[in-house]
Amino acid sequence: MIQVNLPRLCEGYSGLRQTARSLSAQLQAARSVGNGLYGSELEKLRPVLNEVLNAGEEQYRELLRMVQALDTACQYYSACENRIVDRCENAAISYPARRAEFVRLADTADALRDMGFL
């Protein structure tokens, strides 16, 4: 049986989403630095930097896929838990109150005798 700690799953999603944003900003900053290398002595480092940036962008895309998968899992588990709770709440059966009466057994015996049961 799978047990899911939904709050922790959603926290993990939020953390990964924040990591993806941070990685995106860092990749953008590194690209900007790489673009600034044109015409300088460091321009020969551009191919190496581009290779590293391309690998970083691939990892960023993978991270985005994980973020999307966690988001989908959070939504599915949350919807499932809500359906279960709704079913349980709707399944409560209420019965109308009944009135209890006391009957004298002597009177009942007379009625049963009159009907031929005794």
C-alpha positions in Angstrom: 0.0 0.0 0.0 1.3 3.5 -0.9 1.1 6.1 1.8 1.5 9.7 0.7 2.2 12.6 3.1 0.4 15.2 1.0 1.7 18.3 2.8 5.3 17.1 2.4 4.7 16.2 -1.2 3.4 19.7 -1.9 6.3 21.2 0.1 8.7 19.2 -2.1 6.9 20.6 -5.2 7.3 24.2 -3.9 11.0 23.6 -3.1 11.7 22.2 -6.5 9.8 25.0 -8.2 11.9 27.5 -6.3 15.1 25.6 -7.3 14.0 25.7 -10.9 13.5 29.5 -10.8 16.9 29.9 -9.2 18.6 27.7 -11.8 16.9 29.6 -14.6 18.2 32.9 -13.2 21.7 31.5 -12.8 21.7 30.2 -16.3 20.5 33.5 -17.7 23.2 35.3 -15.7 25.9 32.9 -17.1 24.6 33.4 -20.6 24.9 37.2 -20.1 28.5 36.8 -19.0 29.2 34.5 -22.0 27.7 37.1 -24.3 30.1 39.7 -22.7 33.1 37.7 -23.8 32.8 38.7 -27.4 35.8 40.6 -28.6 37.9 39.9 -25.5 40.8 37.6 -24.8 38.4 35.3 -23.0 36.3 34.7 -26.1 38.1 31.4 -26.5 36.3 30.2 -23.4 32.9 30.7 -25.0 32.7 27.1 -26.5 33.4 25.6 -23.1 31.0 27.9 -21.4 28.3 27.2 -24.1 28.8 23.5 -23.5 28.4 23.8 -19.8 25.4 26.1 -20.3 23.7 23.7 -22.7 24.1 20.9 -20.1 22.7 23.2 -17.4 19.7 24.0 -19.6 19.1 20.3 -20.2 19.1 19.7 -16.5 16.8 22.7 -16.1 14.3 21.1 -18.5 14.6 17.8 -16.5 13.9 19.7 -13.3 10.9 21.4 -14.9 9.5 17.9 -15.8 10.0 16.8 -12.2 8.2 19.9 -11.0 5.3 19.3 -13.3 5.1 15.6 -12.2 5.1 16.6 -8.6 2.4 19.2 -9.3 0.3 16.6 -11.0 0.8 14.1 -8.2 -0.2 16.8 -5.6 -3.3 17.6 -7.6 -4.3 14.0 -8.0 -3.8 13.0 -4.4 -5.5 16.1 -3.1 -8.5 15.5 -5.4 -8.6 11.8 -4.4 -8.5 12.6 -0.7 -11.3 15.2 -1.2 -13.4 12.6 -3.0 -12.9 10.1 -0.2 -13.8 12.6 2.5 -16.9 13.7 0.5 -18.1 10.1 0.1 -17.6 9.4 3.8 -19.4 12.5 4.8 -22.3 11.8 2.4 -22.5 8.2 3.5 -23.6 9.0 7.0 -27.0 7.5 7.5 -29.4 9.1 9.9 -32.4 7.2 11.2 -35.5 9.0 12.5 -36.1 8.9 16.2 -38.4 6.1 17.4 -40.9 6.3 20.2 -40.7 3.5 22.8 -43.8 2.5 24.7 -44.4 0.0 27.5 -47.2 -2.5 27.2 -48.7 -4.4 30.1 -48.0 -8.1 29.5 -51.3 -9.1 31.2 -53.2 -7.1 28.6 -51.2 -8.7 25.8 -51.9 -12.2 27.1 -55.6 -11.4 27.1 -55.4 -10.2 23.5 -53.5 -13.3 22.4 -56.0 -15.6 24.2 -58.9 -13.8 22.4 -57.1 -14.4 19.0 -56.6 -18.1 19.8 -52.8 -18.1 20.2 -52.9 -19.0 23.9 
